Amino acid sequence: MPVSLSGTDDGILLALSGAADAVSATLASTPDWGLAGTRDGQHHSDLAADEVAVRRLVEDGFGVLSEESGRHHPERPITVVLDPLDGSTNAFRGVSWHATSLCAVDGDGARASLVVDLVHGTRYAATRAGGARRDGVAISTSGAGQLADAIIGVNGLPSHHWGWAQFRALGAAALDLCAVADGRLDGFVDCTDDGLAPWDFLGGVLACLEAGGVATDLHGRPLIDLDPPARRTIVAAATEPLHAQLLAARLGPDP
C-alpha cells in the first residue's frame, strides 16, 4: 500500500522523511549548485533536489505541488507542497541557512509537515492537532508578547523601524518560521510586495501553529490555495498579542 494511503500521520511523516533523505543524498553528490539558466533564480541544485523528491513522493502515492516543477497528480487525495531547496541562493553562496520543506495537504487543510535544515540536519515535524517537534522533542514558541522585546525575522525589508528589539533577514522562510516555532525567533513577517508561495511557508506555518504560535495572511485570506498556487503575505508570532502588534506594524503607514 502506498505510504500516503496508510491512514496515519506517522506514515505520512515517514514518506516525507524519505523524500528529504533523498534530497540530502542527491545534493551531496551534485557538483554544480550555480544558476541553471532555466528561469530566474533556479539553480542546478534546485533541479536535482526536485527530481528525486518528486519521484519518491509520487511513488509513495502522493500528488505533488513543487516550486521547481509544478503540479503532479492533482487527482490524488493528499498533495505534498514541496520546496526541495528553500534558500537555494544561500546554499549557492555558502550561507548556512537552507532547507527542504514539505507539507502534506488533504481536504481539511495542512495535515503533516517536515522541514529539514540541510546544514545541521535538524528536523522539524508537525501534525494537525498533534503538536510540533524538533528532532523528536516537543517544541513551543518563546511566549513573547511585546514587540519592543522581540526578535523578528523578516522576508524582504520593512520601510522603517517597527519598534522591535532586533530583526533578522535570514533568507529561508521555512526555517525562519520553524525558528518561531522553537522560540529562537519571536515572530516572522513577509515585507515583500508579492508575498510568499505555498511551498515557501506551509511547512513552517504548520510547525508554528502546532507549537502554540499564530500565523495568518496579512489580509486574512485563507493560507491554502493550491490551484493555482496563490501567494500570501505571512505574519507569524509567538503569541496573539505580538501577532496583533506585527499586523498593525505591517499594515501601518510609513512615518
C-alpha positions as CSV (number, residue, x, y, z in Angstrom):
1,M,0.0,0.0,0.0
2,P,1.4,3.5,-0.8
3,V,2.5,5.3,2.3
4,S,0.1,8.2,1.6
5,L,-2.8,5.8,1.9
6,S,-1.8,4.2,5.1
7,G,-4.2,6.4,7.0
8,T,-1.7,7.5,9.7
9,D,0.2,10.7,10.3
10,D,3.3,8.7,11.1
11,G,3.1,7.0,7.7
12,I,2.9,10.4,6.0
13,L,5.8,11.7,8.0
14,L,7.8,8.6,7.2
15,A,7.2,9.3,3.5
16,L,8.2,13.0,3.8
17,S,11.3,11.9,5.6
18,G,12.2,9.5,2.9
19,A,11.9,12.3,0.3
20,A,14.0,14.6,2.4
21,D,16.7,11.9,2.8
22,A,16.7,11.5,-1.0
23,V,17.3,15.2,-1.4
24,S,20.2,15.3,1.1
25,A,21.9,12.3,-0.6
26,T,21.5,13.9,-4.1
27,L,22.8,17.3,-3.0
28,A,25.8,15.6,-1.5
29,S,26.8,14.4,-5.0
30,T,25.7,17.4,-7.0
31,P,28.8,19.2,-8.3
32,D,27.2,22.4,-9.6
33,W,24.9,24.5,-7.4
34,G,25.0,27.5,-9.7
35,L,22.3,29.1,-11.7
36,A,20.7,26.6,-14.2
37,G,19.7,29.2,-16.8
38,T,16.2,27.7,-17.0
39,R,14.3,30.5,-15.2
40,D,15.2,33.4,-12.9
41,G,16.7,32.2,-9.6
42,Q,16.6,28.5,-10.4
43,H,19.8,26.6,-9.6
44,H,21.1,23.2,-10.7
45,S,20.8,22.2,-7.1
46,D,17.1,23.0,-7.1
47,L,16.5,20.8,-10.2
48,A,18.5,17.9,-8.8
49,A,16.7,18.0,-5.5
50,D,13.3,18.4,-7.1
51,E,13.8,15.4,-9.4
52,V,14.5,12.9,-6.6
53,A,11.9,14.3,-4.2
54,V,9.1,14.3,-6.7
55,R,9.9,10.8,-7.9
56,R,9.9,9.5,-4.3
57,L,6.7,11.2,-3.3
58,V,4.8,10.1,-6.4
59,E,5.9,6.5,-5.9
60,D,4.5,6.8,-2.4
61,G,1.1,7.7,-3.7
62,F,1.0,11.5,-3.2
63,G,0.2,14.3,-5.5
64,V,2.9,17.0,-5.5
65,L,3.0,20.7,-5.9
66,S,6.6,21.8,-6.3
67,E,8.2,25.2,-6.7
68,E,10.5,23.8,-9.3
69,S,8.3,21.5,-11.5
70,G,4.7,22.5,-10.7
71,R,1.8,20.1,-10.2
72,H,1.9,16.3,-10.3
73,H,-1.1,14.0,-10.0
74,P,-3.6,16.6,-8.7
75,E,-6.3,14.0,-8.5
76,R,-4.7,12.3,-5.6
77,P,-6.3,12.8,-2.1
78,I,-3.1,14.2,-0.5
79,T,-0.8,16.7,-2.1
80,V,2.7,17.4,-0.8
81,V,3.6,21.0,-1.2
82,L,7.3,20.9,-1.8
83,D,10.3,23.3,-1.8
84,P,13.2,20.9,-2.4
85,L,15.7,23.6,-1.6
86,D,14.4,26.6,0.3
87,G,17.1,29.2,0.4
88,S,19.0,28.0,-2.7
89,T,20.7,31.3,-3.0
90,N,22.0,30.9,0.5
91,A,23.1,27.4,-0.4
92,F,25.0,28.6,-3.5
93,R,26.7,31.4,-1.6
94,G,27.6,29.2,1.3
95,V,25.3,30.7,3.8
96,S,24.3,28.0,6.3
97,W,20.5,28.6,6.3
98,H,18.7,26.4,3.7
99,A,16.2,23.5,4.0
100,T,13.9,21.1,2.4
101,S,10.3,21.9,3.2
102,L,7.3,19.5,2.7
103,C,3.7,19.9,3.8
104,A,1.0,17.2,3.2
105,V,-2.3,18.8,2.4
106,D,-5.6,16.9,2.4
107,G,-9.3,18.0,2.1
108,D,-9.2,19.5,5.6
109,G,-6.0,21.5,5.2
110,A,-2.4,21.1,6.2
111,R,-2.1,17.6,7.8
112,A,1.6,17.0,8.3
113,S,4.8,18.8,7.6
114,L,8.6,18.3,7.7
115,V,11.2,20.9,7.4
116,V,14.8,19.7,7.3
117,D,17.7,22.0,8.0
118,L,20.1,20.8,5.3
119,V,23.2,22.2,7.0
120,H,22.7,21.0,10.6
121,G,20.4,18.1,10.0
122,T,17.7,19.4,12.4
123,R,14.2,18.1,11.6
124,Y,11.0,19.9,12.4
125,A,7.9,17.8,12.2
126,A,4.3,18.8,12.9
127,T,0.9,17.1,12.5
128,R,-2.5,18.7,12.6
129,A,-3.7,18.8,16.3
130,G,-0.6,16.7,17.1
131,G,1.9,19.3,18.1
132,A,5.3,20.1,16.7
133,R,8.7,18.5,17.4
134,R,12.4,19.3,16.7
135,D,14.3,16.1,16.3
136,G,11.6,14.2,18.1
137,V,11.3,16.6,21.1
138,A,8.2,18.7,21.6
139,I,8.7,22.4,21.0
140,S,6.8,25.6,21.8
141,T,7.2,29.3,20.9
142,S,9.0,31.8,23.1
143,G,5.8,33.3,24.6
144,A,7.0,36.8,23.8
145,G,4.1,39.3,23.9
146,Q,5.7,42.7,23.3
147,L,7.2,43.9,20.1
148,A,9.7,46.1,22.0
149,D,11.3,43.0,23.5
150,A,11.1,40.8,20.4
151,I,13.5,39.5,17.8
152,I,11.7,39.3,14.5
153,G,12.6,37.5,11.3
154,V,11.7,39.3,8.0
155,N,11.5,38.4,4.4
156,G,12.4,41.5,2.4
157,L,12.9,44.7,4.3
158,P,10.4,46.9,6.1
159,S,10.3,50.5,5.1
160,H,11.1,51.7,8.7
161,H,11.9,50.5,12.2
162,W,8.8,49.0,13.8
163,G,10.0,49.2,17.4
164,W,11.3,45.7,17.8
165,A,14.3,44.9,19.9
166,Q,16.1,43.3,16.9
167,F,15.4,41.9,13.5
168,R,16.9,39.2,11.2
169,A,16.7,38.7,7.4
170,L,17.9,35.1,7.0
171,G,16.7,34.1,3.6
172,A,14.8,30.9,4.0
173,A,11.2,31.4,5.1
174,A,10.5,27.8,6.1
175,L,13.4,27.8,8.5
176,D,12.5,31.2,9.8
177,L,9.0,30.0,10.7
178,C,10.5,27.0,12.4
179,A,12.6,29.3,14.4
180,V,9.4,31.0,15.6
181,A,8.1,27.5,16.4
182,D,11.0,26.6,18.7
183,G,11.5,30.1,20.2
184,R,14.7,31.2,18.6
185,L,12.7,34.0,16.9
186,D,9.7,35.7,18.4
187,G,8.0,36.4,15.1
188,F,8.3,36.5,11.3
189,V,6.8,38.9,8.8
190,D,6.9,38.9,5.0
191,C,7.7,42.5,3.9
192,T,7.7,42.0,0.2
193,D,5.1,43.3,-2.3
194,D,4.3,40.0,-4.0
195,G,4.2,37.7,-0.9
196,L,5.3,34.1,-0.5
197,A,4.2,31.0,-2.4
198,P,2.7,27.9,-0.5
199,W,5.9,26.0,-0.8
200,D,7.7,28.8,1.0
201,F,5.6,28.9,4.1
202,L,3.2,25.9,4.6
203,G,5.7,23.6,6.2
204,G,6.9,26.2,8.7
205,V,3.4,27.6,9.3
206,L,2.1,24.2,10.5
207,A,5.1,23.9,12.8
208,C,4.5,27.4,14.2
209,L,0.8,26.8,14.7
210,E,1.3,23.4,16.4
211,A,3.9,24.9,18.7
212,G,1.4,27.3,20.0
213,G,2.0,30.3,17.8
214,V,-0.2,32.3,15.5
215,A,0.3,32.6,11.7
216,T,-2.0,34.3,9.2
217,D,-2.1,36.1,5.9
218,L,-1.8,39.9,6.4
219,H,-5.2,40.4,4.7
220,G,-7.0,37.5,6.3
221,R,-7.0,35.3,3.2
222,P,-7.0,31.5,3.5
223,L,-3.4,30.2,3.7
224,I,-4.1,27.2,1.5
225,D,-5.0,27.8,-2.2
226,L,-3.1,25.4,-4.4
227,D,-4.8,25.6,-7.8
228,P,-3.3,27.9,-9.0
229,P,-0.9,28.3,-6.1
230,A,-1.7,31.7,-4.5
231,R,0.9,33.9,-2.8
232,R,0.3,35.1,0.7
233,T,1.8,37.8,3.0
234,I,2.6,35.8,6.1
235,V,2.7,37.3,9.6
236,A,3.6,34.8,12.4
237,A,4.2,35.3,16.1
238,A,4.8,33.5,19.3
239,T,1.5,34.9,20.8
240,E,-1.7,36.6,19.9
241,P,-0.7,40.0,21.4
242,L,2.6,40.0,19.5
243,H,0.8,38.9,16.3
244,A,-1.6,41.9,16.7
245,Q,1.3,44.3,17.0
246,L,3.0,42.9,14.0
247,L,-0.1,43.1,11.9
248,A,-0.6,46.7,12.9
249,A,3.0,47.5,12.1
250,R,2.9,45.7,8.7
251,L,-0.4,47.5,7.8
252,G,0.6,50.8,9.2
253,P,1.6,53.9,7.1
254,D,5.1,54.9,6.6
255,P,6.3,57.6,9.1
